[in-house]
Amino acid sequence: RNRPQVLRSPMGTGSPHCRPALIVFLKMIETVKNFLLKYNIKDKNVVLACSTGADSCALSLILASLKDELNLKLCLAYFNHGWRKEAKEEEDFTKNLAKKLGISFVIGNAPKNCPKTEEKARELRYEFLEEAAKKFNSEVVLLAHNKNDNVETLVYRFIKGTSIKGLMGIPEYRDIFYRPMLNIEKREILDFLAQNNQEFKQDNSNFDNKYKRNYIRNELIDKFL
């Protein structure tokens, strides 16, 4: 597997497709802030799941800009499955990002010899996030799913076959897990990172269209947005 790229954004500040920096910045900040206030997420300890991808890096920057105003104590949480050699780079990236933003971080590791399946990976990550929340005395874990992820999930479920409930998409919250960026498109996130000169990691395996979700993400999503 190829090493994950460290990227800034495919759309630099000089791109004719790049939205004005101030407009993108304010829209992203306002969207997340309104979500947090909607669910009374202020004066709290908050865990942010960090994959080192574009979405979680953008949400980290936004939360860092809001933490004083909303009195949030933040902690970045990265889970290392130990299945890829690049994971150590991502772990270090998380630590450096947390230090840059002046917030806490916690790293989790998968047990050895556990099944290397997508389902198991998700199960272990959520267990780690729940444990991280307990250690950080938090009742809130923020996940950085965006509008494109929601459309991708709907298309995937429709193709696979699902109930009416399944066609409702990704929920804004479930238990302690909240998703403040579901109304923000991927291109807006990339613009935001470019304007803020923030690097992020990208796993090239995400472009392998032999996986159904990757094909939906890479080939179909733009037709729905």
C-alpha positions in Angstrom: 0.0 0.0 0.0 1.2 3.5 -0.9 2.2 5.9 1.9 -0.5 8.4 2.7 0.2 11.8 1.2 0.6 14.9 3.4 -1.5 17.5 1.6 -2.6 21.1 2.0 -5.5 21.1 -0.5 -6.0 20.4 -4.2 -7.3 24.0 -4.4 -4.7 26.6 -3.5 -5.4 30.2 -2.6 -4.8 31.2 -6.2 -7.4 28.8 -7.7 -10.3 30.4 -9.5 -12.6 27.8 -7.9 -11.5 28.7 -4.3 -14.0 30.7 -2.3 -12.8 34.0 -0.7 -11.0 33.0 2.5 -13.0 35.1 4.9 -16.4 33.9 3.6 -15.3 30.2 3.9 -13.8 30.7 7.3 -16.8 32.5 8.8 -19.3 30.0 7.3 -17.5 27.0 8.7 -17.0 28.6 12.1 -20.6 29.7 12.3 -22.0 26.3 11.2 -20.1 24.4 13.8 -20.8 27.1 16.5 -24.5 26.9 15.9 -24.5 23.1 16.1 -22.6 23.2 19.4 -25.1 25.7 20.8 -28.0 23.7 19.5 -26.9 20.8 21.7 -25.7 23.0 24.5 -22.1 21.9 24.0 -20.4 24.6 26.0 -18.6 24.7 29.3 -17.7 21.1 28.7 -14.8 18.7 28.1 -15.0 17.6 24.5 -13.2 14.7 22.7 -12.6 15.1 19.0 -12.0 11.9 17.0 -8.9 12.6 14.8 -8.1 10.5 11.8 -5.6 13.1 10.5 -7.7 13.5 7.3 -9.0 16.7 6.0 -12.3 16.6 7.8 -11.0 16.1 11.4 -8.1 18.5 10.8 -10.6 21.2 9.7 -12.8 20.5 12.7 -9.8 20.7 15.0 -8.9 24.2 13.8 -12.5 25.3 14.1 -12.9 24.0 17.7 -9.6 25.5 18.7 -10.9 28.9 17.5 -14.1 28.5 19.5 -12.7 26.9 22.7 -12.3 30.2 24.6 -15.6 31.6 23.6 -17.6 28.4 24.5 -15.3 27.4 27.3 -14.4 24.1 25.9 -11.6 21.9 27.1 -10.5 19.8 24.0 -8.8 16.5 23.5 -7.8 15.0 20.2 -8.2 11.2 20.1 -6.4 9.1 17.5 -6.7 5.3 17.3 -3.8 3.3 15.9 -5.0 -0.1 14.6 -1.4 -1.1 13.9 -2.3 -2.5 10.5 -0.4 0.1 8.4 3.1 1.3 8.8 1.9 4.8 8.0 -0.2 4.8 11.2 2.8 5.9 13.3 3.2 8.9 11.1 -0.5 9.7 11.6 0.0 9.3 15.4 2.8 11.7 15.4 0.8 14.1 13.2 -2.0 14.1 15.8 0.4 14.9 18.6 1.9 17.7 16.7 -1.5 19.1 15.7 -2.6 19.0 19.3 0.5 20.8 20.5 0.1 23.4 17.7 -3.5 24.1 18.8 -2.6 24.0 22.5 -5.0 21.2 23.4 -4.7 17.7 24.9 -4.4 14.4 23.0 -4.8 10.7 23.6 -3.6 7.8 21.5 -5.2 4.3 21.5 -3.8 1.1 20.1 -5.5 -2.1 18.9 -4.8 -5.4 20.6 -2.4 -7.6 18.7 -3.8 -10.4 16.5 -7.3 -8.9 16.3 -9.3 -9.6 13.1 -8.3 -7.1 10.3 -11.8 -6.3 9.1 -13.5 -3.0 8.4 -16.2 -4.0 10.9 -13.7 -4.8 13.6 -11.7 -1.6 12.9 -14.9 0.5 13.4 -15.8 -1.4 16.6 -12.4 -0.9 18.2 -12.3 2.8 17.3 -15.7 3.5 18.9 -14.7 1.5 22.0 -11.6 3.6 22.2 -13.5 6.9 21.8 -15.9 5.9 24.6 -13.0 5.0 26.9 -11.2 8.3 26.0 -14.4 10.2 26.9 -14.5 8.5 30.3 -10.9 9.3 31.0 -11.3 12.9 29.9 -14.5 13.2 32.0 -16.5 14.1 28.8 -20.0 13.3 27.7 -19.3 14.6 24.1 -17.3 13.0 21.3 -17.3 15.0 18.1 -17.0 13.2 14.7 -16.0 15.0 11.5 -18.4 13.4 9.0 -19.4 15.9 6.3 -22.3 16.3 3.8 -20.5 14.2 1.2 -20.2 11.3 3.7 -23.9 11.6 4.3 -24.8 11.4 0.6 -22.3 8.5 0.2 -24.0 6.6 3.0 -27.4 7.1 1.6 -26.3 6.0 -1.9 -24.5 2.9 -0.4 -27.5 1.9 1.6 -29.9 2.4 -1.3 -27.8 0.2 -3.6 -27.3 -2.4 -0.9 -31.0 -2.3 0.2 -32.2 -0.7 3.4 -35.3 0.2 5.4 -37.0 3.6 5.4 -35.0 4.4 8.6 -31.8 3.6 6.8 -32.6 6.2 4.1 -32.5 8.9 6.8 -28.8 9.0 6.5 -26.2 9.7 9.2 -27.7 11.1 12.4 -26.5 14.4 13.9 -26.0 12.6 17.2 -26.2 9.2 18.8 -25.5 8.7 22.5 -22.3 10.7 23.2 -21.3 11.0 19.5 -22.1 14.3 17.7 -21.4 15.3 14.1 -21.3 19.1 13.6 -20.2 19.2 10.0 -22.9 17.2 8.3 -24.1 20.3 6.4 -20.6 21.2 5.2 -19.4 20.0 1.8 -16.0 18.4 1.3 -15.0 21.2 -1.2 -15.6 23.8 1.5 -13.5 21.8 4.0 -10.6 21.7 1.4 -11.0 25.4 0.8 -10.9 26.1 4.5 -7.7 24.1 5.0 -6.0 25.7 2.0 -6.8 29.2 3.2 -5.5 28.3 6.7 -2.4 26.6 5.3 -3.2 23.4 7.3 -1.7 20.1 6.2 -3.6 16.8 6.5 -3.0 13.2 5.7 -4.6 11.3 2.9 -4.5 7.5 2.4 -4.1 6.7 -1.3 -6.1 3.4 -0.8 -9.2 5.6 -0.5 -8.9 6.0 -4.3 -9.0 2.3 -5.0 -12.4 1.9 -6.7 -12.6 -1.8 -6.3 -14.2 -1.1 -2.9 -17.8 -0.1 -3.4 -17.8 2.8 -1.0 -14.7 4.3 -2.7 -16.4 4.0 -6.1 -19.4 5.8 -4.8 -17.3 8.5 -3.2 -14.9 9.0 -6.1 -17.3 8.6 -9.0 -20.9 9.3 -8.0 -21.0 11.8 -5.1 -20.4 14.9 -7.2 -23.5 14.1 -9.2 -25.6 14.4 -6.1 -24.1 17.7 -4.8 
